[in-house]
Amino acid sequence: VDEFVICEQPSQEYLPLEGLVRHSRTVTLGRRGTVRVRPYVLSAYAGLVTALVRQPRVEALLKRTAREVDRGGYDFVHVDHNPHGSAVGLLPYLQTPVVVYSHEVRGPRYGRTPWVSTKPAGSAWRRSYEWACRLPERVERRLTNHRQGRPLHATRLILTNSAYSQSAFLKRFGRQPVVVGCGVRVDHFRPLDLPIDNMVLSVGRLVGAKQHHLVIDAVAHLAH
């Protein structure tokens, strides 16, 4: 296979799938600019302007990459879309059949922590200031959702592995995926005739995003 790595900046942590990849090419979109000035409300609006100015360049790079992929004569394109990636932006411009794997619907589960307090403010001026600080982020999030939702208009079938992901996808993009559970090799995995003990099983990677600590806290409240 040939590989196209689309990222904001080249990463030393990413390595091509050696032995499987014939050619690997990195398309650098450029890191989002972060403007930090005081007061914070100025940084918020400067960040929004920076994102708007950057977007036409990103779109041009995606179009150029899509044309290069189409010229490759591939049978199909597999897009591995991570929550913070931009590779899914290729879809509106590709003529080659595409299969997209998206690990997570961005936003609904792990919302970003706001820069300003969300507690009720004591004055109208304070509430107005906090609203003004959050407005650029809301605008940018809506634009991002619109931009990443455009490729869905060209999709014939959307699959998801859980009812939660189905509802999150519907909430964000307005499309209803079909739930297909994870496959199990029934010839290898089968019920065993063993006594069943009271237990709690939490399955997932040992990372903060999986929130295993909530299961531990919940078990502590169970009646013995």
Contacts in CASP RR format, 6 or more apart in sequence:
PFRMAT RR
TARGET T0000
AUTHOR 0000-0000-0000
METHOD contacts of the structure
MODEL  1
VDEFVICEQPSQEYLPLEGLVRHSRTVTLGRRGTVRVRPYVLSAYAGLVT
ALVRQPRVEALLKRTAREVDRGGYDFVHVDHNPHGSAVGLLPYLQTPVVV
YSHEVRGPRYGRTPWVSTKPAGSAWRRSYEWACRLPERVERRLTNHRQGR
PLHATRLILTNSAYSQSAFLKRFGRQPVVVGCGVRVDHFRPLDLPIDNMV
LSVGRLVGAKQHHLVIDAVAHLAH
1 20 0 8 1.000
1 21 0 8 1.000
1 22 0 8 1.000
2 21 0 8 1.000
2 22 0 8 1.000
2 23 0 8 1.000
2 24 0 8 1.000
2 25 0 8 1.000
2 72 0 8 1.000
2 74 0 8 1.000
3 16 0 8 1.000
3 17 0 8 1.000
3 21 0 8 1.000
3 23 0 8 1.000
3 24 0 8 1.000
3 25 0 8 1.000
4 24 0 8 1.000
4 25 0 8 1.000
4 26 0 8 1.000
4 27 0 8 1.000
4 65 0 8 1.000
4 68 0 8 1.000
4 69 0 8 1.000
4 87 0 8 1.000
5 14 0 8 1.000
5 16 0 8 1.000
5 24 0 8 1.000
5 25 0 8 1.000
5 26 0 8 1.000
5 27 0 8 1.000
6 27 0 8 1.000
6 29 0 8 1.000
6 62 0 8 1.000
6 65 0 8 1.000
6 85 0 8 1.000
6 86 0 8 1.000
6 87 0 8 1.000
6 90 0 8 1.000
7 14 0 8 1.000
7 26 0 8 1.000
7 27 0 8 1.000
7 28 0 8 1.000
7 29 0 8 1.000
7 85 0 8 1.000
7 86 0 8 1.000
8 28 0 8 1.000
8 29 0 8 1.000
8 30 0 8 1.000
8 31 0 8 1.000
8 32 0 8 1.000
8 86 0 8 1.000
9 28 0 8 1.000
9 30 0 8 1.000
9 31 0 8 1.000
10 26 0 8 1.000
10 28 0 8 1.000
16 24 0 8 1.000
27 61 0 8 1.000
27 65 0 8 1.000
29 57 0 8 1.000
29 58 0 8 1.000
29 61 0 8 1.000
29 86 0 8 1.000
30 54 0 8 1.000
30 58 0 8 1.000
32 50 0 8 1.000
32 51 0 8 1.000
32 54 0 8 1.000
33 47 0 8 1.000
33 50 0 8 1.000
33 54 0 8 1.000
34 47 0 8 1.000
34 50 0 8 1.000
35 42 0 8 1.000
35 43 0 8 1.000
35 46 0 8 1.000
35 47 0 8 1.000
35 50 0 8 1.000
36 43 0 8 1.000
37 43 0 8 1.000
37 46 0 8 1.000
40 115 0 8 1.000
40 116 0 8 1.000
40 133 0 8 1.000
41 129 0 8 1.000
41 132 0 8 1.000
41 133 0 8 1.000
44 115 0 8 1.000
44 132 0 8 1.000
44 133 0 8 1.000
44 134 0 8 1.000
44 135 0 8 1.000
44 136 0 8 1.000
44 137 0 8 1.000
45 136 0 8 1.000
47 136 0 8 1.000
47 140 0 8 1.000
48 136 0 8 1.000
48 137 0 8 1.000
48 139 0 8 1.000
48 140 0 8 1.000
51 140 0 8 1.000
51 143 0 8 1.000
52 143 0 8 1.000
55 147 0 8 1.000
58 86 0 8 1.000
62 86 0 8 1.000
62 89 0 8 1.000
62 90 0 8 1.000
62 93 0 8 1.000
63 93 0 8 1.000
65 90 0 8 1.000
66 90 0 8 1.000
66 93 0 8 1.000
66 94 0 8 1.000
67 93 0 8 1.000
69 77 0 8 1.000
69 90 0 8 1.000
69 94 0 8 1.000
69 96 0 8 1.000
70 94 0 8 1.000
70 95 0 8 1.000
70 96 0 8 1.000
73 96 0 8 1.000
74 96 0 8 1.000
75 97 0 8 1.000
76 96 0 8 1.000
76 97 0 8 1.000
76 98 0 8 1.000
76 99 0 8 1.000
77 90 0 8 1.000
77 94 0 8 1.000
77 96 0 8 1.000
77 97 0 8 1.000
77 98 0 8 1.000
77 99 0 8 1.000
78 98 0 8 1.000
78 99 0 8 1.000
78 100 0 8 1.000
78 101 0 8 1.000
79 87 0 8 1.000
79 88 0 8 1.000
79 90 0 8 1.000
79 91 0 8 1.000
79 98 0 8 1.000
79 99 0 8 1.000
79 100 0 8 1.000
79 101 0 8 1.000
80 87 0 8 1.000
80 101 0 8 1.000
80 103 0 8 1.000
81 87 0 8 1.000
81 88 0 8 1.000
81 100 0 8 1.000
81 101 0 8 1.000
81 102 0 8 1.000
81 103 0 8 1.000
82 102 0 8 1.000
82 103 0 8 1.000
82 104 0 8 1.000
83 103 0 8 1.000
83 104 0 8 1.000
83 105 0 8 1.000
83 106 0 8 1.000
83 107 0 8 1.000
84 106 0 8 1.000
88 100 0 8 1.000
88 102 0 8 1.000
88 148 0 8 1.000
88 151 0 8 1.000
89 147 0 8 1.000
89 148 0 8 1.000
89 150 0 8 1.000
89 151 0 8 1.000
90 98 0 8 1.000
91 98 0 8 1.000
91 100 0 8 1.000
91 150 0 8 1.000
91 151 0 8 1.000
91 154 0 8 1.000
91 155 0 8 1.000
92 150 0 8 1.000
92 151 0 8 1.000
92 154 0 8 1.000
100 151 0 8 1.000
100 155 0 8 1.000
105 165 0 8 1.000
105 168 0 8 1.000
105 169 0 8 1.000
105 172 0 8 1.000
106 148 0 8 1.000
106 172 0 8 1.000
107 172 0 8 1.000
108 168 0 8 1.000
108 171 0 8 1.000
108 172 0 8 1.000
109 168 0 8 1.000
110 209 0 8 1.000
112 137 0 8 1.000
114 134 0 8 1.000
114 137 0 8 1.000
115 133 0 8 1.000
116 130 0 8 1.000
116 133 0 8 1.000
116 134 0 8 1.000
117 130 0 8 1.000
118 130 0 8 1.000
120 127 0 8 1.000
121 127 0 8 1.000
121 130 0 8 1.000
145 172 0 8 1.000
145 173 0 8 1.000
149 173 0 8 1.000
152 158 0 8 1.000
152 173 0 8 1.000
152 175 0 8 1.000
155 175 0 8 1.000
157 178 0 8 1.000
158 169 0 8 1.000
158 175 0 8 1.000
158 176 0 8 1.000
158 177 0 8 1.000
158 178 0 8 1.000
159 177 0 8 1.000
159 178 0 8 1.000
159 179 0 8 1.000
159 180 0 8 1.000
160 166 0 8 1.000
160 169 0 8 1.000
160 177 0 8 1.000
160 178 0 8 1.000
160 179 0 8 1.000
160 180 0 8 1.000
161 179 0 8 1.000
161 180 0 8 1.000
161 181 0 8 1.000
161 182 0 8 1.000
162 179 0 8 1.000
162 181 0 8 1.000
163 179 0 8 1.000
165 177 0 8 1.000
166 176 0 8 1.000
166 177 0 8 1.000
166 179 0 8 1.000
169 175 0 8 1.000
169 176 0 8 1.000
169 177 0 8 1.000
170 176 0 8 1.000
170 177 0 8 1.000
200 215 0 8 1.000
200 218 0 8 1.000
200 219 0 8 1.000
202 212 0 8 1.000
202 215 0 8 1.000
204 210 0 8 1.000
204 212 0 8 1.000
206 212 0 8 1.000
END
